[in-house]
């Protein structure tokens, strides 16, 4: 069975987990954590590059995904 995938779309979530010394605990859970590659490169890569080594997956936001996101904002 594949691990449950969780998308983290706010860099502050990962930063707060790091500040709380919880990253190793979080990445040891049976989940696959991912974040949009653009978010990682713009907000996390410089000071939090180790997240990828810890298990954070980077994903590409397709135009369809962005349209879906916009639709949810208006619900």
ABEGO torsion letter per residue (X at the ends): XBBBBBBBABAAAAAAAAAAGAAAAAAABABBBBBBAAAAAAAAAAAAAAAAAAGBBBBBBBAAAAAAAAAAAAX
